[in-house]
Amino acid sequence: MTDRSRPLAGRRAVITGSSRGIGRSMALLFAECGADVAIVARNEETLAAVAAEITATGGRCVPIACDVTADDAPSRIVEAAESGIGGVDILVNNAGGNSFMSPFETMRLSGWDKTMRLNLDSVIRLTHAVLPLLIASGNGSIINVSSVTGVRSSPLMSHYGTAKAALIAFSRSLAIETATQGVRVNALAPGWIETDLTGFLRTDDSLEASLLADVPMGRWGRSEEIAEAALFLASDASSFVTGQVLIADGGLTSRP
């Protein structure tokens, strides 16, 4: 029977983009719930700080400092996860983000390419590398962090919305392929979450007000709230859930 106080006991998780924001909250929560975690991010200093938080409370953590868009990132992450935590049962593809808004007509295609490389291509490559370990675990879970921009129109962010919509399509297709192999695949679509990555949206008071005016709950979401949603998808509480998109957006996408 699952220990409800530690629903990830004995599980091994790889979480990308886990030095800050949503990824950091996921890493701390997963470790608190019993998982051994391999945390991945570019900044070695902030990554070490998260690892220290986890180990200080008795958790087991392996920091992996690398850029997920680098050619050797998948092999480095797999090797470190196997040697550091003994394998992978949970893969959270959280690394991603968007730092600009632009009409498509005047957008630099280099910006489009960079967005795809970070938010889509890196996920595909890492998932391809980790999937054999998830199948070997017999109880694998992949969580691809998408966005509400992937399920609704996002003027001036067509680049980001396209990447996140593709992640949802990928998740659904892979879920069907792996359903009989002991691997569940789901997408998690946060709405407007107050993190460093959305800071550029809060620099203009009128822009921030217009964004929150569409959110029925009238506020930014918290990274801890998204981590709780990820915990559900990672644990056996969602053992019959695959190929789905869990939207956590304060009601944003429920508006007509």
N, C-alpha and C positions, 0 to 999 in steps of 0.2 A: 504494500500500500504506500502511496506517495506521502511523504512527510509534508503536510501543508505549511508548516513553518519554514521549511527549506525545500521548496518544490524543485530546485535544480541540483539537489545533492547528487554527487557522483557524475554530473554532466560537465562537459568541457566546451567552452565557448570561445569563438574568435569574434571580436567586435572591432570593426574598422572605424576610424574617425573618433577614437574614444578618449582623446585627451581633454575634451571640453564639451560643453553643451549637452545635447541629447546622448551622444556616445558615452560621455563620462558618466552621466546618470545611469545609463544601462549597465555599464561595467560595475559601478558600485552596487547597484541593486542585484545584479546577477550573482556577484560574489557574496553578498549578504544572504542570498537565497541558496547558497551552497555550491555554486559552480566554480570550477577552476577557469580562470579567464586569461586569454591572450589578447592584449590590447594593442591596437595598431594606430599609429599617427606619425606625422612627419616630425613634430617638435619633440626632441628627446627629453628636454627639461620638463615640459608640462606632462609628458607621458610618465616620467619617473615620479612625478608628484602624485598622479592618480594611482600608480602601482604602490606607492608608499601608504596611501590611504587604505588600500585594500589589505595589504599585508599587516598593517597596524591593528586591524580587527581580526586577524587570524586567517584571512583569505589567501588563496594561492593565485599568484598573478605573474604572467610573463609579458614584459613590455617589448614590443617590436617596433623600433623606430625606422619607418620607411615611408616613401611616397607611393601610394597605391597605384599611381599612374605609371610608375617605372616598369620597365620591361621585366626586371627580375623580381618584382614584388610578390607575385603569386608563389614562386618557388621558395622565396625567403620566408614567407609567412607560413607555408605548409611545413617547411623544415623546422622552424622555430616552435610551431604548435606541437608537432610530433615529439620533439625532444623535450620541450618544456612542460607540456600538460598531457602528453601521451596520446594525442589524437584530437578529433573534433566531433562533437555531437550537434553543436549549434553554430551556425554562421550568421552573423548580423552584418549585412552590407550597409553600413551607415555613412561611410565617408562620402561626401558630396557637398554641394552648395552652389550658390549663385551670387555674384558680386556686382552685377550690373543689370540695368534695364535699358532697352533700346527698341525702337521700331525695327521690324525685320528689314525693311527697305534700306535702312542706313546702317544696319549692323555689320560689323567686320566679321567676315567668315572665320577668321582666326579665333574670335571669341566663341563662335558657335562650336568649332572643333574642340576647343579647350573644355567647354561645358560638357560635350559628349564624352570626351576622354575621361573626365573625372566622374561624372554621374552615371554613365552607362557602360562604357568600354571596360573600365577597371572592375566593375561588378561582374561582368561576363567572364573576364579572364580569371578572376579569383575564384568564382563559383566553379568554373571548369576544373581548376586545380584542386579544390577542396572536396568536390563531390564524391570522389572515391572513398574518402575518409568518412563522410557522412553515411554513405551506403554501408560501409564496413561496421559502423556503430550500431546499425539496425534500428535506430530511433533518432533519426536526424531531423533537424529543423533549420530551414533557411528563411531568414527575414530580410526582405529587401526594402529599405527605407525609401519610399517614393515621396509624394507630396500631393496636396490638393491641386497643385498646378497640373498634375497628371490626369485629373479626372474632370476638370472644368477649364474653361477658357482663361488664359492669362495674358492679356494684352501687354506688350512690351517685354514679356518673358517667354516668347515662343521657344527659344532655345532650351530653357530650363524645363518648361512644360513638356516639350517633346521627349527629352531624355527621361523624365519621370514617368510619362505615359508608356514609353517603351519598357521601362522596368516592370510595370504592371503586366504588360503583355507577356514579357519573358517569364514572370513569376507564374502566371496562369498556365502557360505551355509546359514549363518544366514540372509543375505540380502534377500534371497528367502523366508525364513520362516517368516520374519517380514514385508515383503513388503505391506501386506494388513492391518498391525497393526499400520501404521503411523510411522514406524521406518526405517530409511535408514542406511545402513552399508557399509562403504567403507574403503579401506586400503590406506595409504599414504606411499610411498616408497622413502625416501630420498637417495641420493647418498652420496658422501664423503662430510660431513659437518664439518666445523671447530668448534668443541666444546671441552670441557674438556674430553669427553668420547672418542674422537678420537685422543687425545693427544699422545697416545703411538704409533700411526702410523706416527707421525711427529718427533719422536725422532731420526730417521735414515734418513738422507738426501736422500740417494739413494732409500730407500723404498718410501718416499714421492714423489720423482720425478717419480718413476715407476707408482705409483697410478695416479698421475695427468696427466701422458702422455696418459692415456686412456680416459681422460675426454676432449671431443672436446672443451669445453669452457676454458680448461686449468687452472682451479682454484678450490679451495674449495668453497662449497656452504656456505651460511650464515644462521644462525638459523632463522633470520627474514624472509628469503625467504620461508622457510618451514612453518612458521607460517601463511604466506599469503595463501599458498596452503590449510592449514587446515581450515582457515577462509572460503574459498570457499566451502569446504565440509560440514562445520557446518551451513552455512547460507542457506537461501532460494534461493540463486543464483544457488544451485545444487539440487533444489527440485525434479528433474526428474533423479537424478543420484544415483544409488545404486548398490552394488555388483561389484564395480570397483576398480581398482588400479591406483592411481594417482602417477606417477613416476616423481620426481624432482631431476634430477641427472646431469644436465649440458650436456646431450647428451650421457652419458656413455653407457647406454643399447641400444642405436641406432647403435653402432658400430657392424660390422659383427663379 
